[in-house]
Protein backbone atom coordinates (compact mmCIF):
# COMPACT_ATOMS: atom_id res chain seq x y z
CA UNK A 1 0.00 0.00 0.00
CA UNK A 2 2.79 2.43 0.86
CA UNK A 3 4.59 1.55 -2.36
CA UNK A 4 1.44 2.33 -4.37
CA UNK A 5 1.11 5.73 -2.68
CA UNK A 6 4.79 6.46 -3.38
CA UNK A 7 4.35 5.58 -7.05
CA UNK A 8 1.24 7.76 -7.27
CA UNK A 9 3.01 10.76 -5.75
CA UNK A 10 5.98 10.32 -8.07
CA UNK A 11 3.69 10.15 -11.10
CA UNK A 12 1.60 13.17 -10.08
CA UNK A 13 4.59 15.34 -9.25
CA UNK A 14 6.34 14.44 -12.48
CA UNK A 15 9.50 13.40 -10.68
CA UNK A 16 12.07 11.30 -12.45
CA UNK A 17 12.84 7.85 -11.26
CA UNK A 18 16.33 6.53 -10.99
CA UNK A 19 19.62 8.07 -10.01
CA UNK A 20 19.31 11.19 -12.12
CA UNK A 21 20.46 14.47 -10.62
CA UNK A 22 17.19 16.30 -9.99
CA UNK A 23 18.72 19.11 -7.90
CA UNK A 24 20.52 21.03 -10.62
CA UNK A 25 21.03 24.76 -10.26
CA UNK A 26 19.79 26.41 -13.48
CA UNK A 27 20.99 23.37 -15.41
CA UNK A 28 24.64 23.96 -14.51
CA UNK A 29 27.15 21.18 -14.09
CA UNK A 30 29.27 20.78 -10.94
CA UNK A 31 32.33 22.55 -12.37
CA UNK A 32 30.17 25.44 -13.59
CA UNK A 33 28.66 25.82 -10.12
CA UNK A 34 32.18 25.87 -8.67
CA UNK A 35 33.25 28.65 -11.04
CA UNK A 36 30.09 30.60 -10.23
CA UNK A 37 30.73 30.23 -6.48
CA UNK A 38 34.35 31.37 -6.89
CA UNK A 39 33.30 34.42 -8.91
CA UNK A 40 30.67 35.31 -6.31
CA UNK A 41 33.24 34.98 -3.52
CA UNK A 42 35.70 37.20 -5.42
CA UNK A 43 32.99 39.80 -6.03
CA UNK A 44 32.02 39.94 -2.34
CA UNK A 45 35.67 40.09 -1.23
CA UNK A 46 36.47 42.89 -3.68
CA UNK A 47 33.40 44.92 -2.73
CA UNK A 48 34.21 44.47 0.96
CA UNK A 49 37.80 45.56 0.45
CA UNK A 50 36.69 48.61 -1.55
CA UNK A 51 34.23 49.54 1.21
CA UNK A 52 36.95 49.30 3.86
CA UNK A 53 39.30 51.45 1.78
CA UNK A 54 36.59 54.10 1.24
CA UNK A 55 35.87 54.22 4.99
CA UNK A 56 39.57 54.61 5.71
CA UNK A 57 39.78 51.44 7.82
CA UNK A 58 42.37 49.86 5.52
CA UNK A 59 45.08 51.58 3.55
CA UNK A 60 46.19 50.01 0.26
CA UNK A 61 49.85 49.02 0.23
CA UNK A 62 50.73 51.20 -2.78
Secondary structure by P-SEA (a helix, b strand, c coil): caaaaaaaaaaaaccccccccccccccccaaaaaaaaaaaaaaaaaaaaaaaaaaccccccc
